[in-house]
Amino acid sequence: MNAQDRMMQKKWGVFNHYLYSSEKGYTDFRGEHPEIIRKMAEEWNEQVDSFDTDLLAKTLHETGCGYYFITVMQGTRFMIAPNEAYCEITGIAPGEGCCRRDLIADLGNSLKKYDIDLYLYYTGDGPHFDLTAGPRMGLFEDYEKNIRGTVSRGFVENWAAVLKEYSVRYGDLVKGWWVDGCYKSLGYNNELLSIYYNAILSGNPNALCAFNSGTASFVSETGDDTPVKWYENESFTCGEDNDFTYIFKNRFTNGAQNHLLIPMGDYRDGNICAGWRNTGVRRSKEYMADYIKKNNEAGAVITVDVFIDCHGNLDPDQIEALNYIGKK
């Protein structure tokens, strides 16, 4: 069975945005105050150490989901596993950006007991909000000061070195990668994305990958409301969407396995994008089960984004909905 067939036969999975979360109200994510950053790093390690991977794997198994996505990082300096290349490039000491625990390995081994595949979320803009890591990696952005960056080959090669280290370390334990922030506005093209692609395959030649180009991940250049294949070699569609509405008619888009990533959480204050990493269930469990079933019948795969707290616990209401989906 090839990797695309394996993903398709899994039918549906769960996605978690697992990010640094402070209980003390720190707002300085960019690294302007060393003492605050040191305290944030301590909290980040405590947070990751508290993550019960066996409990999460058991919970996911009981829902019947076939695979699981988790964020390696997003925007800040904080990574969910050690990485020597990252520390060397940024000059940030081990444990002060990359956590001490290898949460990816622990998750992969816990999930493997239940035959749940592990996928990873990565980004195309790296730690671009951090005043130290961003410039040293090669890309820094400050939206408040209207500093907008673009990627260079140097940045992509630096960031790909971090990716390659992870890929080689985990090998077949990681089945695929969903790479966010690969926007044309940042300067991405097939040539630059091929650097990430080769890094991904260096550890697992059968790994699947998708590269998110923002709105272009779901709206084609002709204006059609259909998922698109952005990078020439991606093996499944990013399919980022905000609701459970689109239904595929077939399995592939230009050779890429059709796939959608959709948040289950409730909207907040009428903001359609606020469902990501939120609690609650905006659609009934019956609706979502029927929706996923219809897409599965077309050969497509659906990933559901749900809330996770800093200790690795899911929202009870969402667990109930996922359990229903699995049974149906």
Secondary structure, DSSP 8 states (H G I E B T S, - for coil): --HHHHHHHH-EEEEE------SS-----SSS-HHHHHHHHHHHHHHHHT--HHHHHHHHHHHT--EEEEES--SSS-BSS--HHHHHHH---TTSSB-SS-HHHHHHHHHHTTT-EEEEEEESS-STT-TTHHHHHT---BTTTTB-----HHHHHHHHHHHHHHHHHHGGGEEEEEEE---GGGT--HHHHHHHHHHHHHH-TT-EEEE--GGGGTS-TT--SS----STT-SB---B-SSTT---SSSEETTEE-EEEEE-S--BTTBGGGGTT--S-SS-HHHHHHHHHHHHHTT-EEEEEE-B-TTS-B-HHHHHHHHHHHH-
